[in-house]
Amino acid sequence: MMVRFVLIIFLMTIYCQNAFAATGHHNSIPTLLTDVTYFHEDSTTPLSFAQAEQHFRSGENQHPPQDFMSFGINKRATWIKLNVQNHTHVEQYRRLNAAQPWVDSLAIYLVNDQGVIQTWHSGDEQVADSHLLPGVGFVFDMKLPPGQSQIFIRGQSLDPLTLPIALLDAYQSRTLDAQIHVTSGILYGILLALVGMNLVLYLSIKQLDALFYSLYISCFIIVNISYNGYGFAWLYSNSLFIENNLTLIMMVFHGVSGLVFVSHFLRIHQHSPKLNLTLLIYSGLGILTMVTLISLNMHLWATKFAFKFLSLTTMLMILLGVLNLNKTKDTLYFLIAVMCSMLGLLITTFSVWGVIPYNYYSYNGAVFGVVFEATILAVIVAYRLKDFEQQRITAEYLSSYDPLMNLFNRRSFMAAGHQCIQQSNRTKKILSFVMMDIDHFKQINDTYGHHIGDLTLSHIAKLLKRHTRENDIIARWGGEEMVILLPDTNAEQALAYTEHLRATIAATPFRDEAQDIQITASFGIATRMNGESLETLYQLADKRLYQAKQQGRNRVEPQDRHLPITTQEQY
């Protein structure tokens, strides 16, 4: 059921994301936008708007291959010029989607022949403002005048400079925002459901795989919330330190938690302690390096380190899976899952760096990869925990039951018996304790062998189960001795039942390969009349059993010797 639920939700996510890709961007650039050019500042001294405008007039500019622009990680500022043509005679409302939420500095200039119409300044180097739209990026509402105008954009960031330029009308903006937020809600819903499910599994059965898996996915959720602007807009809008560093820190922790999960999932900490120690040292150095870079305010180096550390860590996870392919169950499926994550992460990293074309699919490669990975790993962990629970149930059963006779063992009988005594105290009802011993059982073993002796015990156990009530408690006390606790049963009823059982055993020989082995048993009964404890009842029944054996065996010795042995009171 869980697997079907995850698959259905995942297919819904893919459908929404495809709809977003089809209608949100590919059809979102109207004919108002006629040309796009850009250049990078060469010097460390920022250019003024007038200088940048002059540079564009010089013609030393480049045309981007697509509207999504990504310039990797560097210190240089980039200027972009958008030529806009409004063929109507009225102002046109448009929203400019200019940059991803992590871009440090943005300056927007709307210009026509009359000069600068309006300017905007934003970015995550200042507190969050109304231009930050979580999940979308930095957006700017503007009215484009009739005729020709230009939009100049200056972007600079020590993080990857990603500028997915789009000019959208009101309908396109609402449609895009709704699709992004619905898609994000489904994605976060899937991931949070997996985290919650595994936390519940950990709390219920204390399996560390489930805990570390929850931690691994939780780190990714925090990274995703951070770099998509949800955290900056809603949680820490006034904290530039958290905004500038949380994504990088959590990228490292995401990699470290992945290694910890892998170490336990593949049981590396058990069969390769030295390798496990190496992984711990590697993880510690990664955290220490990131903390040092942030402490020294080396943000550019911290950004490069975070991307490289996470990429290398993902490759290490795959290598560990390959090395343990034949050592651990489900390693092949684990490799497939991590390969999805690594491929998605590398696609996102390369697109953000500008190595491969930047578009919706490449930018969200990490998200697609992690959803695939999380779905596969969730199924694997669920089946592992199911196996673990089955093993636990089996172990609990074996610790409670005698494996030969499939009856309670002495420990379980005492636990159930004490509960029965407490119930008797509450209800004030009488109960009886029966102890039985197979007559001359040693002779059966010596004559036919211990294998036949074991089969004889199983035969007796089946007879006992067949001739007892549902709430009666039967147990193997030891060797060929069995005990039966009879709730709500007085001395006369206990005697009638036991005599019937004795006669049944005597009349039902054990058949082995066309030969019948005659079996009889002796019984002692103790009935609780004066609040006796379970231990006292055992001692009394054991004493009566001894008397039955002394008086010739194959007989029942009741606690009250005045009761007629032949009583037929209904049990």
Buried (B, 14 or more C-beta within 10 A) or exposed (E): EEEEEBEEBBEBBEEBBEBBBEBBBEEBBBEBBEEBBBBEBEEEEEBEBEEBBEBBEEEEBEEBEEBBBBBBBBEBBBBBBBBBBBEEEEEBEBBBBBBBBBBBBBBBBBBBEEEEBEEBEBBBBEEBEEBBBBBBBBBBEBEBBBEBBBBBBBBBBBBBBBBBBBBBBEEBBEBBBEBBBBBBEBBBEBBEBBBEBBBEBBEEEEBEBBBBBBBBBBBBBBBBBBBBBBBBBEBBBEBBEBBBBBBBBBBBBBBBBBBBBBBBBBBBBEEBEEBBEEBBEBBEEBBEBBBEBBEEEBBBBBBBBBBEBBBEBBBBBBEBBEBBEEEBEBBEBBBBBBBBBBBBBBBBBBBBBBBBEBBBBBBBBBBBBBBBBBBBBBBBBBBBBEEBBEEEEEEEEEEBBBEEBEBBBBEBBBEBBEEBBEEBEEEEEBBBBBBBBBBBBEEBBEEBEEEBBEBBBBBBBEBBEEBBEEEBBBBBBEEBBBBBBBBBBBBBBBBBBBBBBBEBBBEBBBEBEEEEBEBBBBBBBBBBEEEBEBEBBBBBBBBBBBBBBEEEBBBBBBBEEEBEEEEEEEB
